[in-house]
Amino acid sequence: MYKDKNGIFVLGAQRSGTTMLGNILASQKDIIGVTHDKHWGIYESSYFSHIEGRYGDVSIRNNYLEFISVMANYDYFRLMGFNFESLKELDAKSYKEFFETTHRLYIEKNSAKYWIEKTPAHSFFLETLIGYFPDAKYIWIKRDLFEALESSYNLHFEKKQNLIRNIIFTTKFLITRYLYDCILKKNYKNILVVDYKKLAQKEIGELKKIEEYLGLKIDFDKNKFKKNSSYSIKKKKINLDKNYNLYMKILKIPLSLIPIKILKDYKKKSIRNTSKVLPPWFFSLIGERLLSI
């Protein structure tokens, strides 16, 4: 019988190896994840960050029909095998029920033990997820602050920017990472924290932690998706001045004086505001024939 403990959420800040771990886990025989080459393997559903609440109360039939008319064209659920008619039959009364039911059917269809979902932005909604799925597995990848900053910088820029732009970029980056760290600290007992560097170097102790947490034997050399957004762009790495590390440490002092709830509410609001129009990558596979459930 399906229980929400069959779910695995991979969490953590951007540029922290969530795609790497998501792809490894989704390549195992007992774990099923929504994947596609165009999405560099594991697909980010962004369900609780961008979709939940967007269509009002879905227990109202008209709202539900509007909701599933979009979900039926959304790559994530199309790749799971759903179409408008199959989603209509679900007749879910809440966003949580819809997510839970579609993933239960996905597990049953693929005879898997776990489904896996990876969306970094879901880290801001961790308490909501734990409330919805108290028995699910939560794996949070944590990466060195300066390394993550440098990786993020290389993703956003082709060449070094001027000092003012660098400071603005670093400040925004730190605020987000500081919030991630506060959420992590508050929910430390409910999740498994994995070190990015130890995972990337395949240290035995770190790998065994994951296996014991999931109760599965994992082949960490098995990865059907070798490339993600980090490696698909071939360019020379930009090395940042180490003084930015010192700047971030200093900036943490005034940040610590701001109540975490204010920062979290601001971040959630900013995510919801930017999702007034769903990102085009939600529908990048439109026109491609996909299997139906």
Contacts in CASP RR format, 6 or more apart in sequence:
PFRMAT RR
TARGET T0000
AUTHOR 0000-0000-0000
METHOD contacts of the structure
MODEL  1
MYKDKNGIFVLGAQRSGTTMLGNILASQKDIIGVTHDKHWGIYESSYFSH
IEGRYGDVSIRNNYLEFISVMANYDYFRLMGFNFESLKELDAKSYKEFFE
TTHRLYIEKNSAKYWIEKTPAHSFFLETLIGYFPDAKYIWIKRDLFEALE
SSYNLHFEKKQNLIRNIIFTTKFLITRYLYDCILKKNYKNILVVDYKKLA
QKEIGELKKIEEYLGLKIDFDKNKFKKNSSYSIKKKKINLDKNYNLYMKI
LKIPLSLIPIKILKDYKKKSIRNTSKVLPPWFFSLIGERLLSI
2 104 0 8 1.000
2 107 0 8 1.000
2 108 0 8 1.000
3 135 0 8 1.000
4 100 0 8 1.000
4 132 0 8 1.000
4 133 0 8 1.000
4 134 0 8 1.000
4 135 0 8 1.000
4 136 0 8 1.000
5 135 0 8 1.000
5 136 0 8 1.000
5 137 0 8 1.000
6 103 0 8 1.000
6 104 0 8 1.000
6 107 0 8 1.000
6 113 0 8 1.000
6 114 0 8 1.000
6 115 0 8 1.000
6 136 0 8 1.000
7 103 0 8 1.000
7 114 0 8 1.000
7 115 0 8 1.000
7 116 0 8 1.000
7 117 0 8 1.000
7 133 0 8 1.000
7 136 0 8 1.000
7 137 0 8 1.000
8 25 0 8 1.000
8 31 0 8 1.000
8 114 0 8 1.000
8 115 0 8 1.000
8 116 0 8 1.000
8 117 0 8 1.000
8 136 0 8 1.000
8 137 0 8 1.000
8 138 0 8 1.000
8 139 0 8 1.000
8 214 0 8 1.000
9 116 0 8 1.000
9 117 0 8 1.000
9 118 0 8 1.000
9 122 0 8 1.000
9 129 0 8 1.000
9 133 0 8 1.000
9 136 0 8 1.000
9 137 0 8 1.000
9 138 0 8 1.000
9 139 0 8 1.000
10 18 0 8 1.000
10 21 0 8 1.000
10 22 0 8 1.000
10 25 0 8 1.000
10 42 0 8 1.000
10 116 0 8 1.000
10 117 0 8 1.000
10 118 0 8 1.000
10 139 0 8 1.000
10 141 0 8 1.000
11 18 0 8 1.000
11 118 0 8 1.000
11 120 0 8 1.000
11 122 0 8 1.000
11 123 0 8 1.000
11 126 0 8 1.000
11 138 0 8 1.000
11 139 0 8 1.000
11 140 0 8 1.000
11 141 0 8 1.000
11 191 0 8 1.000
12 18 0 8 1.000
12 120 0 8 1.000
12 123 0 8 1.000
12 140 0 8 1.000
12 141 0 8 1.000
12 142 0 8 1.000
12 180 0 8 1.000
12 184 0 8 1.000
13 120 0 8 1.000
13 123 0 8 1.000
13 143 0 8 1.000
13 148 0 8 1.000
13 176 0 8 1.000
13 177 0 8 1.000
13 180 0 8 1.000
14 120 0 8 1.000
14 148 0 8 1.000
14 152 0 8 1.000
15 143 0 8 1.000
15 148 0 8 1.000
15 151 0 8 1.000
15 152 0 8 1.000
15 155 0 8 1.000
15 230 0 8 1.000
16 120 0 8 1.000
16 141 0 8 1.000
16 142 0 8 1.000
16 143 0 8 1.000
16 148 0 8 1.000
16 196 0 8 1.000
17 141 0 8 1.000
17 143 0 8 1.000
17 196 0 8 1.000
17 199 0 8 1.000
17 200 0 8 1.000
18 118 0 8 1.000
18 120 0 8 1.000
18 141 0 8 1.000
19 40 0 8 1.000
19 41 0 8 1.000
19 42 0 8 1.000
19 118 0 8 1.000
19 228 0 8 1.000
19 229 0 8 1.000
19 230 0 8 1.000
20 199 0 8 1.000
20 200 0 8 1.000
20 228 0 8 1.000
21 118 0 8 1.000
21 139 0 8 1.000
21 141 0 8 1.000
21 194 0 8 1.000
21 199 0 8 1.000
22 42 0 8 1.000
22 116 0 8 1.000
22 118 0 8 1.000
23 35 0 8 1.000
23 40 0 8 1.000
23 41 0 8 1.000
23 42 0 8 1.000
23 223 0 8 1.000
23 224 0 8 1.000
23 225 0 8 1.000
23 228 0 8 1.000
24 218 0 8 1.000
24 220 0 8 1.000
24 222 0 8 1.000
24 223 0 8 1.000
25 31 0 8 1.000
25 116 0 8 1.000
25 218 0 8 1.000
26 32 0 8 1.000
26 33 0 8 1.000
26 35 0 8 1.000
26 41 0 8 1.000
26 42 0 8 1.000
26 116 0 8 1.000
26 224 0 8 1.000
26 225 0 8 1.000
27 219 0 8 1.000
27 222 0 8 1.000
27 223 0 8 1.000
27 224 0 8 1.000
27 225 0 8 1.000
28 216 0 8 1.000
28 218 0 8 1.000
28 219 0 8 1.000
28 222 0 8 1.000
29 112 0 8 1.000
30 112 0 8 1.000
30 113 0 8 1.000
30 114 0 8 1.000
30 216 0 8 1.000
31 112 0 8 1.000
31 113 0 8 1.000
31 114 0 8 1.000
31 115 0 8 1.000
31 116 0 8 1.000
31 216 0 8 1.000
32 106 0 8 1.000
32 107 0 8 1.000
32 110 0 8 1.000
32 112 0 8 1.000
32 114 0 8 1.000
32 115 0 8 1.000
32 116 0 8 1.000
33 42 0 8 1.000
33 43 0 8 1.000
33 106 0 8 1.000
33 115 0 8 1.000
33 116 0 8 1.000
33 117 0 8 1.000
34 42 0 8 1.000
34 43 0 8 1.000
34 45 0 8 1.000
34 76 0 8 1.000
34 79 0 8 1.000
34 80 0 8 1.000
34 117 0 8 1.000
35 41 0 8 1.000
35 42 0 8 1.000
35 43 0 8 1.000
35 79 0 8 1.000
35 224 0 8 1.000
35 225 0 8 1.000
36 43 0 8 1.000
36 75 0 8 1.000
36 79 0 8 1.000
36 285 0 8 1.000
37 225 0 8 1.000
38 284 0 8 1.000
38 285 0 8 1.000
39 75 0 8 1.000
39 281 0 8 1.000
39 284 0 8 1.000
40 225 0 8 1.000
40 227 0 8 1.000
40 228 0 8 1.000
40 229 0 8 1.000
40 232 0 8 1.000
41 224 0 8 1.000
41 225 0 8 1.000
41 228 0 8 1.000
42 116 0 8 1.000
42 118 0 8 1.000
42 225 0 8 1.000
43 75 0 8 1.000
43 76 0 8 1.000
43 79 0 8 1.000
43 118 0 8 1.000
44 118 0 8 1.000
44 119 0 8 1.000
44 120 0 8 1.000
44 121 0 8 1.000
45 76 0 8 1.000
45 117 0 8 1.000
45 119 0 8 1.000
46 119 0 8 1.000
46 121 0 8 1.000
46 122 0 8 1.000
46 275 0 8 1.000
46 279 0 8 1.000
46 282 0 8 1.000
47 76 0 8 1.000
47 95 0 8 1.000
47 99 0 8 1.000
47 117 0 8 1.000
47 119 0 8 1.000
47 122 0 8 1.000
48 95 0 8 1.000
48 99 0 8 1.000
48 119 0 8 1.000
48 122 0 8 1.000
48 125 0 8 1.000
48 128 0 8 1.000
48 129 0 8 1.000
49 119 0 8 1.000
49 121 0 8 1.000
49 122 0 8 1.000
49 124 0 8 1.000
49 125 0 8 1.000
49 271 0 8 1.000
49 272 0 8 1.000
49 275 0 8 1.000
50 121 0 8 1.000
50 271 0 8 1.000
50 272 0 8 1.000
50 275 0 8 1.000
50 278 0 8 1.000
50 279 0 8 1.000
51 71 0 8 1.000
51 95 0 8 1.000
52 95 0 8 1.000
52 96 0 8 1.000
53 95 0 8 1.000
54 67 0 8 1.000
54 275 0 8 1.000
55 63 0 8 1.000
55 64 0 8 1.000
55 66 0 8 1.000
55 67 0 8 1.000
55 70 0 8 1.000
56 63 0 8 1.000
57 63 0 8 1.000
58 64 0 8 1.000
58 67 0 8 1.000
58 92 0 8 1.000
58 93 0 8 1.000
58 94 0 8 1.000
58 95 0 8 1.000
58 98 0 8 1.000
59 93 0 8 1.000
59 94 0 8 1.000
64 91 0 8 1.000
64 92 0 8 1.000
65 88 0 8 1.000
67 98 0 8 1.000
68 84 0 8 1.000
68 87 0 8 1.000
68 88 0 8 1.000
68 90 0 8 1.000
69 84 0 8 1.000
70 278 0 8 1.000
71 77 0 8 1.000
71 82 0 8 1.000
71 87 0 8 1.000
71 98 0 8 1.000
72 78 0 8 1.000
72 82 0 8 1.000
72 83 0 8 1.000
72 84 0 8 1.000
72 87 0 8 1.000
73 283 0 8 1.000
73 286 0 8 1.000
74 282 0 8 1.000
74 283 0 8 1.000
75 281 0 8 1.000
75 282 0 8 1.000
75 283 0 8 1.000
75 284 0 8 1.000
75 285 0 8 1.000
76 282 0 8 1.000
77 87 0 8 1.000
77 102 0 8 1.000
78 285 0 8 1.000
78 290 0 8 1.000
79 285 0 8 1.000
79 290 0 8 1.000
80 102 0 8 1.000
80 106 0 8 1.000
80 293 0 8 1.000
81 290 0 8 1.000
81 291 0 8 1.000
81 292 0 8 1.000
81 293 0 8 1.000
82 102 0 8 1.000
82 292 0 8 1.000
82 293 0 8 1.000
83 292 0 8 1.000
83 293 0 8 1.000
86 292 0 8 1.000
86 293 0 8 1.000
87 102 0 8 1.000
90 98 0 8 1.000
90 101 0 8 1.000
90 102 0 8 1.000
92 98 0 8 1.000
92 101 0 8 1.000
96 132 0 8 1.000
99 132 0 8 1.000
100 132 0 8 1.000
100 133 0 8 1.000
103 115 0 8 1.000
103 117 0 8 1.000
105 293 0 8 1.000
106 115 0 8 1.000
106 293 0 8 1.000
107 113 0 8 1.000
107 114 0 8 1.000
107 115 0 8 1.000
109 293 0 8 1.000
113 216 0 8 1.000
114 137 0 8 1.000
114 214 0 8 1.000
114 216 0 8 1.000
121 271 0 8 1.000
122 129 0 8 1.000
123 140 0 8 1.000
123 180 0 8 1.000
123 183 0 8 1.000
123 184 0 8 1.000
124 179 0 8 1.000
124 180 0 8 1.000
124 183 0 8 1.000
124 264 0 8 1.000
124 267 0 8 1.000
124 268 0 8 1.000
124 271 0 8 1.000
125 268 0 8 1.000
126 138 0 8 1.000
126 183 0 8 1.000
126 187 0 8 1.000
126 191 0 8 1.000
127 183 0 8 1.000
127 187 0 8 1.000
129 136 0 8 1.000
129 138 0 8 1.000
130 136 0 8 1.000
130 138 0 8 1.000
130 187 0 8 1.000
130 190 0 8 1.000
137 192 0 8 1.000
137 213 0 8 1.000
137 214 0 8 1.000
138 187 0 8 1.000
138 190 0 8 1.000
138 191 0 8 1.000
138 192 0 8 1.000
139 191 0 8 1.000
139 192 0 8 1.000
139 194 0 8 1.000
139 210 0 8 1.000
139 213 0 8 1.000
140 184 0 8 1.000
140 191 0 8 1.000
140 192 0 8 1.000
140 193 0 8 1.000
140 194 0 8 1.000
141 193 0 8 1.000
141 194 0 8 1.000
141 195 0 8 1.000
141 196 0 8 1.000
141 199 0 8 1.000
142 184 0 8 1.000
142 193 0 8 1.000
142 194 0 8 1.000
142 195 0 8 1.000
142 196 0 8 1.000
143 196 0 8 1.000
143 197 0 8 1.000
144 196 0 8 1.000
144 197 0 8 1.000
145 174 0 8 1.000
145 177 0 8 1.000
145 245 0 8 1.000
145 248 0 8 1.000
146 240 0 8 1.000
146 242 0 8 1.000
146 244 0 8 1.000
146 245 0 8 1.000
146 248 0 8 1.000
147 196 0 8 1.000
147 197 0 8 1.000
148 173 0 8 1.000
148 177 0 8 1.000
149 170 0 8 1.000
149 173 0 8 1.000
149 174 0 8 1.000
149 240 0 8 1.000
149 244 0 8 1.000
149 245 0 8 1.000
149 248 0 8 1.000
150 237 0 8 1.000
150 238 0 8 1.000
150 239 0 8 1.000
150 240 0 8 1.000
151 230 0 8 1.000
152 173 0 8 1.000
153 169 0 8 1.000
153 238 0 8 1.000
153 240 0 8 1.000
154 235 0 8 1.000
154 237 0 8 1.000
154 238 0 8 1.000
155 229 0 8 1.000
155 230 0 8 1.000
155 233 0 8 1.000
156 169 0 8 1.000
157 238 0 8 1.000
158 235 0 8 1.000
159 238 0 8 1.000
160 166 0 8 1.000
160 238 0 8 1.000
161 169 0 8 1.000
166 240 0 8 1.000
166 244 0 8 1.000
167 247 0 8 1.000
170 244 0 8 1.000
170 247 0 8 1.000
170 248 0 8 1.000
171 251 0 8 1.000
174 248 0 8 1.000
174 251 0 8 1.000
174 252 0 8 1.000
174 255 0 8 1.000
175 255 0 8 1.000
175 263 0 8 1.000
176 267 0 8 1.000
178 252 0 8 1.000
178 255 0 8 1.000
178 263 0 8 1.000
179 260 0 8 1.000
179 263 0 8 1.000
179 264 0 8 1.000
179 267 0 8 1.000
182 260 0 8 1.000
182 263 0 8 1.000
182 264 0 8 1.000
183 260 0 8 1.000
183 264 0 8 1.000
184 191 0 8 1.000
184 193 0 8 1.000
186 260 0 8 1.000
192 209 0 8 1.000
192 210 0 8 1.000
192 213 0 8 1.000
194 206 0 8 1.000
194 209 0 8 1.000
194 210 0 8 1.000
195 206 0 8 1.000
198 205 0 8 1.000
198 206 0 8 1.000
199 206 0 8 1.000
199 207 0 8 1.000
202 220 0 8 1.000
207 218 0 8 1.000
207 220 0 8 1.000
210 218 0 8 1.000
211 217 0 8 1.000
211 218 0 8 1.000
255 263 0 8 1.000
END
